[in-house]
Amino acid sequence: MKNFNQTKEEIILISEETDRNYWTTRLGVTAETLKSAIRATKSITLHHITAYLNQQNSSQFA
C-alpha cells in the first residue's frame, strides 16, 4: 500500500520577478538575502531556505 500522506516539498524559484516578489514577501526578506540563502544552502527547497534564514536570524541575536 502506498503512503498518500506525503507532503510535497515547496520549491523556491526566483528567475521571474513575480516569483521573486512572492517569495521575498512570504519570507520577509530582501531579494539579495534570498539569493544569498540559495547560494549558501545550494538548495531551492523551502525547508532548507527557511532553516538557513532562521539560523542566520538566531545567530544575529546571540
Sequence and secondary structure as in RCSB ss.txt:
>XXXX:A:sequence
MKNFNQTKEEIILISEETDRNYWTTRLGVTAETLKSAIRATKSITLHHITAYLNQQNSSQFA
>XXXX:A:secstr
   TT     B   SSHHHHHHHHHHHT  HHHHHHHHHHHT  BHHHHHHHHHHHHHHH  
